[in-house]
Each structure stands twice: as C-alpha cells, then as structure tokens.
Amino acid sequence: MSGKNASSFDRKIRYPLALGRMRAFLLVLFCVGSGFSSVFQEKVKNALAKVNITLDIEQLRKTHDRIEGVRPKIEEMLKLSPQEKISLADLVEHTIKVRKNHVRPKGDSIEEINHKSKLGGLLYQGDIVLTKTQAEDIVEDTKANTNNRPKRQAFLDRRLPQTRWDKGVDYYFHSNATEDVKRVFLKAMNIWMKDTCIDFRENDKAEDRLCVTRSAGLCFSSVGRVGTAAHEIGHTLGFFHTHSRHDRDKFILFNRENVESKYLDEFTKQTTLTNENYGIPYDYGSIMHYGATMASLDGQPTMLARDGNYTQTLGSPFVSFYDLIMMNFHYGCNRYGGKECKERPQGCGQEYEATSSYKVLEDVVGHPEQGYTDREDYEKCTYWVKAPTGKKIEIEIVGLSDGLAVDGCQYGGVEIKTNKDQKLTGYSSVRSICLDYEE
C-alpha cells in the first residue's frame, strides 16, 4: 500500500545526447500540434534561449513530418477486428466508470501535461526525441505492422551494442538546474542503478552525456515526481513504452473511438526492429506504461486491460520488478535485479497468518494531517498474509479514506498481489479504491 505522492515544484530535465535506443526529455515535456509555423518555431527557440538550451527545431519538424506521413497506416493499424470490437464493448460495459480528479492545472501525467501545452506532436509518443535514423525505424515498423510481415518477440535494436550505454551513463547539471531538480533526478537515477549493473557518473566533460536542466517555460511543463523522472530515464536507457510492445493487443484493448485523432501516434506498436521483450511477461504496472485515460475525449479509458482488474493500475509511478529484470537482460547484467519475491521487504508492515475467522488490519500510510500536499516520492507498507497449506486467503476491504482519482492511483491506494507469479504487479481491483466512482 502506498502513501501520497508529492511534487509541488516545476522540474525539467533534458537529454541532449543519448546513445540509448531513444533520446528522452527527462521531465521536459514538449507537445507540438500538427503543422509548425515559423512563428511557432521562433517561440520555441526563444523559450530555449531563456535557459541557454539549444535544440534542432528544424530536425524535430522533419522527424514529425516523417511520422505524420504514415498517419493513414497508423490509423489502419489501430482498427479493431470485429471480435476485438465485441471484446471491447464487453469490457467497457463491465468497467466501473470513474470520475477523474484534476489535481494539477498543468496536468496530472506526462501525456496530459503535453496535451495541455497545445504542442502535442513534436515528441514521439509524447516524450521521446527521435533521431532521423530512429524515425526511419518507426516508419518501417509502422509499415511492417500494416503489411502483415512476420513478427517475433523483440526489443533489440539492430545497431546494438553501439546504442547502449555499456560504459555507464555520464550526466551533468545545467547551470540553471535548481537543488530540487538535482534531488529528483538523483532519486530516480538511484532507483535504476541500485538493482542493475548500470552506473551513472556526474561528468560534464564526457563526449556523450545527459544534460539535466530546468524548464524553459512557454512550451514546457513538468510533473516533478521521482516516478516521472524514472520513466524518462527508462527511455534513455533503451525502453519504449510498455503499451507499444508488439504483443500488447493480447493484453490491452485500444478504444479508438475515444481518442483524439491528433494523438493516435501515441498508441503505435513496435515490431522486431525496435522491440525485444526477452520473454518477460506484460506487466500492467510497469513504470513505462501510460495511464488508461491518455488522450481521452471524455475522461474514460482509451486503453482497457483485457484483465479488467488491471485497468486502474495503468500509469503506475513505480519501477516494477519486471522493469528491472528487463533492463538487466537488455544490458547483459548478471547477478542483479534485487531479491526474488520470497520474503517481505524491510520497513513498514508485517507478516500475518490467516485464520478461519477474520482478523482486522487498520493502517495509516503517509501523513493525513498534510492533506493532499504533493511530495516527490512515496511511503509504502507491505503486509504478507500466509495461509495453511491447501487453504486460500480471503481479504475484504471494509473502508478506505477518501482518495484522488488519477491513473495509476498516484496519490495513494492498495495493491493486492494475487498472481502465482509474485513478480508481477498486483491486481488493481482493490487498488482502484483510491478512485471516486460515478453514480
């Protein structure tokens, strides 16, 4: 069970040069609509100049136009089969409608912030800067998806290992980076570093390095959370979005009718050129998964988990166990990945033995007296309930304090692991108690 999240400050972090599969703006969340006027380009350049950041706007425009050129194929790829339409209708019917809370004026998620900025399209899938070569790979991927070419489970870049940070990641802080910016970046960096073999080093002299900087204002916004920073670091280390896995349709149903057309590219899938999953199962709770209501027309889901209990899990702010395992596979790390899920993590919580009669567990996580004040990270309590051999555990949630309804239950919630594979994120049917249900 996780406590309330925090982030009341404005943060931006940019990756100017990355050897990873893609370049990401860490907490620098651009969005550009279709069509770039010279006036708009000047505004972007002026905004960047305010914080001494240089960016090849013309190259970004060309990359955008290249992706835009295959939009008809993207729309074709996202069409549902008759059977999928039936499955979608059934899922929608049985999905509890949730009245979403809007906590931050600038947006409560990466994609929402980008969309609100009125610039949603400059970055691929909302937060990725593609090079010319990478854009060509995406175009080829899109064509492959619509031409029924054979596919395999993949995530491996054909230019590996040159596109990995095999010698570690060098980074430096821009002169405009505040102490808050530095703190959030370092927390997110350590989440990836402590359970992988990837090293991060502060080095402003390295030829290939990450630049950590604050917002330029104008066309930029930030969430400022450690989870958001961890998501963007995941991109730079080599991850696409989980919902762009080429096998995602086995796990997610896309509600095309509830998406604004200009955001369709955020739902594209990868193929063999760009997507190697190393045999790791689809994890609805991955830090790399966008929320269920991304680009929604009416606030209701645009992505529904085929296992409906997971829909509210999408958009989780936590790096999952399988995120770490996949990253370690990607970098050839041995003897890393943390402990298996065979014991309760240290810290808040305890073990319980289930009995034939109910036991009552009452817990307070976080600091209720502070209300919904944003914080950078979370407090967690983990309880391990065991039953005698051959018996099953029954848990009833009899009450929960009021929560805020945002994708991934980012302000607090309850997660119960019911899967045989305990490395998977737990079901969200109880986690969604953080939500405010519609009548």
N, C-alpha and C positions, 0 to 999 in steps of 0.2 A: 504494500500500500504506500503510495507516495503522497507527500505533502504538497503545499502550494509552491508554484514556480515564481521566479522573480526576474524582473528586468525593467527598471523604470528609466534606464538611460538609453541614449542614442548611440549605437555602435556600428562601425563599418570596418570590414577587413577585406583587403583586396589581394588577389594573387596575380601579379603581373606576368610571371613567367613560371610555368609548371611543366615538368616532364611527365606528369601523370597522364592517364588516359584523357583527361579533360582539364581545363582550367576553370576554376570557380571563383566567384567573388564571395569571400567569406564574410557574410553579413552585409555585403554591399549588394543590395538587391535592386537591380535595374529592371525596368519593364518598358518596352517600346512598342507602340502600336504599329500596324502595317503602314508602310509609306513613311519615308524620312525626308522632311523638307530641309532646305539649307538653314532656315531659321532655327529649326529644332536642333540640328547638328551644332549650331553656334551656341545654343543654350547649354547643351551638354558639355561642350568644350569649356565654356565659361565657368560652369559648375566645377568641373575637374580642376580648372586653373586655381580656384579658390583654395584648394588643399594641395596644390602642386602635384597633381596626378596627371600622367599622360595616358591616353588611350587612343588607339587607332579606330576612330569612329567610322571612317570610310570602309575599313576592312570588316567591321561589325555589320555595317549596312549590306555589304556584298554577301556576307555569310547569311544574313537574314533573308536576303532576296533569293539566295540559292535554295534555302529550305522552303521558302514560300513558293518556289517554282514547282514543288512536288505536293502542294496542298491538296490537289484533287486526288492524288494517290493516298495521301494520309486519310482523307475522308472515306475513300473506298475501303482502306484497311480497317477502319473503325466501325464499319457497318456490321450489325449483328445478323447472324443467321436466324431463320425462323425459330429454331429450337432455342437459341440464346434469348430471343425476344420473349418466349414463353417463360423461360427461367427467370429473366429479369422482372417480368410482371409479377411472378410469384414472390420473388424476393422483396420487391417494393411493397407488395400487399402485406407482407409479414414483418416489415421493418418498422419499428416504432418511430413515429415522427417526432423530431426533436426541434424545439425552438432554440436556435443558437443564440448565445450571448456574444455581443461585440464589445470586447473589453478595451482594446486599444484603438484610438481613432485612425491610426495609420494601418491597422490590420493585425490579426492575431496569428498569422502564419506567413511563411516565406512567400507563397504564391499570392495570398491575399494582399500583402503589402505591395508586391509588384503590380498587381492589377489595379490597386487604388492609385498608384502613381501615374496611371494613364500612359505608361510606356511599356506595356507588356508584350514583348516580342523580340527585343534586341538580344536577349539571352535565351539560349536553347533550353526548353522546358523550365523557363523562369529563373534559373540561377546558374547557368553554365555558359562560359565563353568558349566558343569553338574556334579552332584554327581553320584555315582553308582546307587542309587535309582532313581534319576531323569532320568538317561539314560535308565533304565529299563522301566520307564513310556513312554518314547519316542518310544522305540522299540514296546511296547504294543500298543501305539497309531498307529504306522505305520501298524502293523498287523491288527488292527481294521479297518483302512481305506481301506485295500485291501480285507477284508473278508466280506464287506457289513453288518457289525454289525450295529444295530440301534444306532443313534446318537441323541443328544439333544443339544440345545444351552447352552454351558457351558464354564466355565473358572475356576471353583472351584477345588482346589486341594483337594484330598481325605484326606490329612493329616492336613487340616485346623482345628483349628486356629494355630497349632504349627508352621506352615510355614509362618506366617505373622509376621510383626514387630509390634505387638499390643501394646507394651510398648514403642514404639518410636525407632528411629534408632540412635545408638551410632556410632560415627566415630572419627578417629584421623588422623592427618597428619604425614606421614612418615618423618623421619629426612631429606630425600632428596627432599621433596616437596618444590618447589620454591614459591615465592609470586604469580606468575602468575597461577600456579597450584591451589593454595588455592583460589584465586579470582574466577576462572572459576567454581570450584566445588561449592563454596558458592552461586554464582549466580544461578546455575542450581538447587541446593538444595532449594533455596527460591522460585523458580518457582512452585515446587511441594508443598512446605509447606504452602505458603500463602493462598491457596484455598482448602486445605484439612485439616483433623484433624491429619495428621501425623507430629510428632515432630522429629526434628533432634537435637542431642546434641553432642558436642565435648567431648569425654570421652575415654581416652586411657586405662582405667582400666576395662572397661566392658568385660564380657566374650565373648559376641557376638558383633562384631563391624566391621566397614568398615575401611580399610586402604587406605588412599589417598596418592599416590606416583607418582613419575615421571617415564619416560621411562627408560628401561634398554638398549635401543639401539638394535642393531642386528636384532631381530625378531619383534620388536615393532615399531609402528608408531602411530601418533595421528593427530586428526583434530584440537583439541584445541578450539573448539567452544562451547559456552554455550549450544546450541541445541544438540550437540553430547553428552555432559555430561548429559543433561536432559533425553536423550534417554536411556543411560546406567543406570541411577538411576531408570528409569521406570522398567527396567528388575529386579533390585534388590528388588524393592518394590512388584514385583509379575507379571509383564506383559511379555507375549511373544510378538512376532512381530504381528502387525495387519494383515499382509498378511499371517500369519499362522493360522488365525481364521478358524475353521472347516467349516464355511459358506462362505469362501472367494470366491469360484468359482461362486457365484451368482453376484459378483461384479468385480472380476478380471479374465482375461483370461491369462493363462500362455503359453508363446511361447516357448515350449520345444526345438524346432529346433534351437533356437538362444542362447542356454545356454551351456556353457562348462560343460561336464558331471561331472567333479570332484566337481562342486558346486551345484549339484542337491539337496543335503540335505538342502540347504538354502531356498528351496521352499516347504518343507514339511508342512503338516497341522496338527493341533491338533484335539483331539476328546474330549469326555466327561470327560476323566480323567484330562485333563490339560487346558480346555478352557471354561470359563464361561463368557459370554458377558453381562449378566444382562439385556437382552432385549435392549441394546443400539445399535443403527444402525451403520453400517460400515462407518467409516469416512476416506475418501481418504487422508485427511490432517493430520492424526494422527502422532504424533512425533515418534510412534513406527513402522511406515511403511517405508520400504526401497524404494529406487527410482525405476523408471520404467526400467532403463537400467542395473540394478545389474546383474553381471556375464554375460554380453552380449558379444557375439562373434564379433559383428560388430558395436557396439555403438548404435544400435537401440533397442527399448523396448523388454524386456523379460517378462514384465507384462504390460498388457493393461487394463485400466479401461473400463468396459462394457459401462459406460457413458464416451465416448471418450473425453469429455471436461476436464476430471479429470486426464488424463494420466500424464501431466506435473506437477500436484500437488504432485504426489507420491514422498516421500522423503523430506517432509516439515521439516524445522528446528524449528517449533513452537509446543509447547504443546497445543493441541486443547482443546476446551471447553468440548468435549465428553471424552477426555483423563482424564480430572479432574473429570468428573461425574463418569466414570467407576472406577477410583481409590477410590473415596469416597464410592461407593457401595461396593467395594472389602474390605474396611476397616470398613464398617458399620458406616460411618460418617454421621451424621445428621446436617442440617443447615450449610453445607459447599458447596463449588463449585462456589462461586462468583455470580455476578449478572446475571440474565437472559438477553438475547439479546433483550432488550426492550428500550434501550437508547444508545446513542453514548458514547463510552469510553472517559474518560477525556484525555486531551492532544491535540496534533496536529490534526487539522481537524475541520470540522464544519458541520452544517445541511444546506440542500438546499431544496427548494420547486421546483419541476419540473413544467414547463410551456409548453404551446403549441408550443413555439419556443425554439430553442437550447440555452442553456447557456454554456459559456466556463469556464472550470476549468483548470487552469495551476498550477502545484505544483512542488516543488523540495524537495525531501526527501534524507537525507544523506548529504554528502559533496563531490560534484563532483570534486572540486579542488584537492582532495586527490587521484583521480583516483581509481583504484581497490585495494587499500591498505586494507588488511584484518583487521577486527575488531572482537572482541569477540561476540558482540550481535548486535541488530538491532535498527533502528529508524522506527517508524510507524506513519502514518497519517490516520485517519479514517473519512470518509465522509458519512453522512446519507442523502440519497436523498428520499424525500417523494413526493407522488403524490395525487391528489384529489381522493376521493372515487370513485371506478369504473374505474379508469384510470390506464394505465400501463406506466412504465418508459422505455425510450429508451436511451441507452448510446452508444456513438461512440468514440472509441479511435482513435484520429487523429494523434498522434505522441508520441513516447517514445524514450528516449535516448538509445544509444547502451547498450546492456547488455551482460552478460556471460551466456552461455547455460550449466547449470548443473541441475541435477534432483532437483525438488522442488524449482526452482528459488531462490537458496540460496544467490545470490548476489543482489537481488532486483527484484521487479515485482509488478504487480497489481492483486488484488483478488477482484472479484465482487460476492457478495452473492445474488443468485437468488432463492435459495431454500425456500420453505414455512417454513421449519424448519431452522430457522436462527442460530441454534446451530451448524449446520454442516459447515464444511469448504466450502468456496465459490468455484464456478466454476473456472477452470483454463484456459479456452479458451482465456481469456484476460491476465491471469497471465503469460501465455506462451509467451507473447510479449517479455519477457526477453531473449528469445531464438534467436539463429542465424539459420535461416532456410536454408536448402539446395535448390539449384536451381532445 
